[in-house]
Amino acid sequence: MSSFVNPHRGWIVGTNGVPFARTTTGGQSWRTIPLPRPLKALLAHHYAIQQLDMVTPHVGWIMLQRPVGENGGVITRFFKTTDGGLTWSNQSVGS
């Protein structure tokens, strides 16, 4: 999936975290971003990245989900970046 904040600046990520990269050239070239440890840990526990939404060049969110049970339930986790995707912090969601 991809998320662009303007025609030149964007990010891509696969559901398994590979690739994870950003561009400032409208996709002509990409720079790989190391996958942060908290995201790696969840991906190792059967989570998949379902959505990437960058709203500014610095701020964005990633949503991960993992199936649970046999009735189609899921566990959802949200992470936020404030530095263009270099680091991500877990976001609590109210009930």
C-alpha positions as CSV (number, residue, x, y, z in Angstrom):
1,M,0.0,0.0,0.0
2,S,1.1,3.6,-0.4
3,S,0.4,7.0,1.0
4,F,1.4,10.3,-0.7
5,V,1.1,13.7,1.0
6,N,1.9,15.5,-2.3
7,P,2.9,14.4,-5.9
8,H,6.5,14.0,-4.8
9,R,6.6,12.7,-1.2
10,G,5.2,9.3,-0.4
11,W,5.6,6.0,1.5
12,I,5.1,2.4,0.6
13,V,4.7,-0.7,2.8
14,G,3.8,-4.3,2.2
15,T,1.4,-6.1,4.5
16,N,4.4,-8.0,5.9
17,G,6.4,-4.8,6.3
18,V,8.5,-5.4,3.1
19,P,9.2,-3.1,1.4
20,F,9.0,-0.1,3.7
21,A,10.3,2.9,1.9
22,R,9.8,6.6,1.1
23,T,10.3,8.8,-1.9
24,T,10.7,12.5,-2.4
25,T,10.9,12.2,-6.2
26,G,7.3,11.0,-7.0
27,G,8.4,7.4,-7.0
28,Q,11.4,7.7,-9.4
29,S,13.6,6.6,-6.5
30,W,12.9,5.1,-3.1
31,R,14.9,5.0,0.2
32,T,14.3,2.0,2.4
33,I,13.3,2.7,6.0
34,P,14.3,0.2,8.7
35,L,11.2,-1.4,10.1
36,P,11.0,-0.4,13.8
37,R,11.2,-3.1,16.5
38,P,7.6,-2.8,17.7
39,L,6.2,-3.3,14.2
40,K,8.6,-6.2,13.6
41,A,7.5,-7.9,16.8
42,L,3.8,-7.7,15.8
43,L,4.5,-8.9,12.3
44,A,6.3,-11.9,13.8
45,H,3.1,-12.7,15.8
46,H,0.8,-12.9,12.7
47,Y,-0.2,-9.3,12.4
48,A,-0.4,-7.8,9.0
49,I,-0.2,-4.1,8.0
50,Q,-3.7,-3.2,6.7
51,Q,-3.4,0.6,6.2
52,L,-0.8,3.3,6.0
53,D,-1.9,7.0,6.1
54,M,0.6,9.8,6.1
55,V,-1.1,13.1,6.6
56,T,1.9,15.4,6.5
57,P,5.6,14.7,5.6
58,H,6.2,13.9,9.3
59,V,2.9,12.6,10.8
60,G,1.1,9.4,9.9
61,W,-0.5,6.2,11.2
62,I,-0.2,2.5,10.5
63,M,-3.0,0.0,11.3
64,L,-2.1,-3.7,11.9
65,Q,-4.6,-6.5,12.4
66,R,-4.4,-10.1,13.4
67,P,-7.2,-12.7,13.1
68,V,-8.5,-14.3,16.2
69,G,-10.9,-17.2,16.7
70,E,-12.9,-18.9,13.9
71,N,-15.7,-16.3,13.7
72,G,-13.7,-13.6,11.7
73,G,-12.7,-11.5,14.7
74,V,-9.6,-9.4,14.6
75,I,-7.3,-7.6,17.0
76,T,-6.3,-4.1,15.7
77,R,-3.3,-2.1,16.7
78,F,-2.5,1.5,15.7
79,F,0.9,3.2,15.6
80,K,1.8,6.9,15.0
81,T,4.9,8.5,13.6
82,T,5.9,12.1,14.0
83,D,9.3,11.9,12.2
84,G,8.3,10.7,8.7
85,G,8.3,7.0,9.5
86,L,11.6,6.6,11.3
87,T,10.0,5.8,14.7
88,W,6.5,4.7,15.6
89,S,4.6,4.8,18.9
90,N,1.7,2.6,19.9
91,Q,-1.6,4.5,20.1
92,S,-4.4,3.5,22.6
93,V,-7.9,3.4,21.2
94,G,-10.8,4.2,23.6
95,S,-13.6,1.7,23.9
